[in-house]
Amino acid sequence: MAEPRQDEQAPPPLRVGVRELRGNLTGFLRQARQGASFLVTSHDQVLAEIRPPSKAERPRRRPGALRGKIRMAPDFDTLPPEVLAAMEGEDE
């Protein structure tokens, strides 16, 4: 879903009751991921707001951030002879 331009107003949040939210939480979270906002209500009182995170709140991935920090053992892809023999159906 496209981000609204600054001169466009986002639609007002939809009101959803606690029971309805509990019954379809996954669906509401999926809609929030796509840009929808919801006011969670109980007895006509707003308890919480569910909305997509702002760009500033989203963690940024940094490609290469772990470069040089992960090491593999030199024998990582070497099987011990007895394991290799068992896998090939050979007797030791």
N, C-alpha and C positions, 0 to 999 in steps of 0.2 A: 504494500500500500504506500502511496506517495506521501511524503511529509507535507503538511499544509504550508502554503507560503505564508510569510509574515503578515501580509495584508488580508489573509483569509482567516476566519474564526473557526476553530475546531468545534464540532458539534457538542452540545452540552452532554455531560455524562448521563448514561441511562441509570435509572433507579432499579435495584434488584434486592429482593428480600433475602434474609439469611437462609431460609429453607431452600429457596430457588438456587442460591449460590452453592449451598452444600450439595444439592442434587446434581449440579452440573459444573462443578469447579473447573474441571479440565477445559470445558468449552469456553468458559468466561476468561480463563487465563490465555487460551489460544487467541481469543478476540483481542485481549489487551496487548498481546505480542504484535498484533496487526494494527494497533493504534487506537482501539476503542477504550473508553473510560467508563467506570461504573461507580455509583454510590451504593454502598451496602447499607440497607435499612432494616430496622426492627421497630415495629409499632410506629411507623412513619417518622422515626428519628434516624438521622444519618449516623452510622457507626464508623464507617471507614470508606476510603476511596481506593479503587483499584485502577491503575493507569499504567501505560507503558513507561519504562524508565526514560528519563531525558538523555540526550546524547552524552552529557557530562557524566551521568551515572553509569553508563555502559562501560564495562572494562574493555580496554583496547588490547588486541592481540599484538604482540611484538614478535614478528618472525625472527628467528635466530637468537632469542633471549636466553636460551639454554645452551648455546654453542660453547663447547669447551667444558661444560659442567657434567656431561654424561659420559661415562666410560664403560666399555664392555671388556670383560675378561678376555685375555688372548685365546683361551680355549673355549670360548662361548659356543661355537658350532662344532666342536669335536666331541664325539661320543666315546665313552670308555669302551674298550674292546669287548668286554663281556655283555654290555648292553647291545652293541652292534650285532654280536653273534646271536643273541636271543631274538632280535628283531628279524634276522635273516633265517632263523630256524636251524641254526647250526648248533651242534653239541660242543661244549667247551673241552 
